[in-house]
Amino acid sequence: MFHPLLRWSKQTSIVTQIVIGLVLGIALALIWPDAALRVELLGTLFISALKAVAPILVFVLVIAAISNQSPGQTGHLRPILGLYLVGTLTAAIVGVTASMLFPSTLVLKDAASGMAAPGGIGEVLVQLLKSAVANPVNALLNANYIGILVWAIAIGIALRKGADSTRQAMADLSSGITLIIQAVIRLAPLGIFGLVASTVATTGTQVLAGYVHLLAVLLGSMLFVALIVNPLIVWWQIRRNPYPLVWMCLRESGVTAFFTRSSAANIPVNLAIAKRLNLDENTYSVAIPLGATINMAGAAITISVLSLAAAHTLGIAVDMPTAILLCVVASVCACGASGVAGGSLLLIPLACSLFGISNDVAMQVVAIGFIIGVLQDSAETALNSSTDVLFTAAACMAKEQRQG
């Protein structure tokens, strides 16, 4: 009985299956809410599986990539890191500009409780340093990706002088872990079906009605970056029509990341795209996991837009120097978002402090951020993850053109 279903699953793209799961989840929530709440377990198990395997994936993947790198190969990480920084700063500028042109005002309710937001950029940097030198076992247990990345790079460099058999074992372990998470991702349609059904049944379709304008500014800014800014950056690198590459990255990486809401869990998808594009494996095997940690254009937009929404709500005039400073702060905070519990939303009070907004008011904005997070976080992750592979591909293609 299951053979036709398995055959259809193999022959149908994962994106098509995800869309089907989404539609069925919404339909079930609207027609039979009680049943929709019961299938929440499918979504919970799927997300738990992703969160369980993602830290060990990054750890082993980076060790294997660096330890098997040939001497003298730089992997061309500097151009890719430059694109990551340019993309994040540009995204913050887009978010600030959109908030200035279409100012949002909020209905502030009770402040979020039980959360400790950073008090300044210095505190964020200190937190990053502490995360970097954290115990590697604790880093893996707590999904501290900054610590995981630092330890993986250090071990990878140390193993470069190891025996060939040791380095080959790390490569084989990396391939095995990748196969495991690819198998988990194949279950995404079922997980998304459960997540969407339970969410719609619990909150209803009108849950975001009061925040449509704010959500439109956020999503509009992210779309502008994905469809206008990023293609311009890619064209600057490869000097030809960037949109075939942009559309492919959005379709195959962005859509999956939108529903899984995890850049780390989307790493195998990006690696598969890079492999199919015949990019330099020594480059993308390090650059893509690194991008999942520090390339945060979507987070920069979230921080800047919500911070300015708080300022506009309170009637605070924002001058140009302060707006420029906000762009820089949002970029720095976004790069450190993965090192702070709660991600980009808990960094909003830091940006709000530029305008003298109290922490109590800022945390109310954070609470609103969690309300609209159903779409905001998904779109943010989709932009972040698709940009990882996009910029990696652009840098590799530009290098090939220079050599060819």
Secondary structure, DSSP 4 states (H G I P E B T S, - for coil): --HHHHHHHHHS-HHHHHHHHHHHHHHHHHH-HHHHHHTHHHHHHHHHHHHHHHHHHHHHHHHHHHHTPPTT--TTHHHHHHHHHHHHHHHHHHHHHHHHHS-------SPP-S-----SHHHHHHHHHHHHTS-HHHHHHTT-HHHHHHHHHHHHHHHTTS-HHHHHHHHHHHHHHHHHHHHHHTTHHHHHHHHHHHHHHHH-TTTTGGGHHHHHHHHHHHHHIIIIIHHHHHHHHH-S--HHHHHHHIIIIIHHHHHH--TTTTHHHHHHHHHHTT--HHHHHHHHHHHHHH--HHHHHHHHHHHHHHHHHTT----HHHHHHHHHHHHHHHHTGGGSTTGGGGGHHHHHGGGT--HHHHHHHHHHHHHTHHHHHHHHHHHHHHHHHHHHHHHHHHHHHHH-
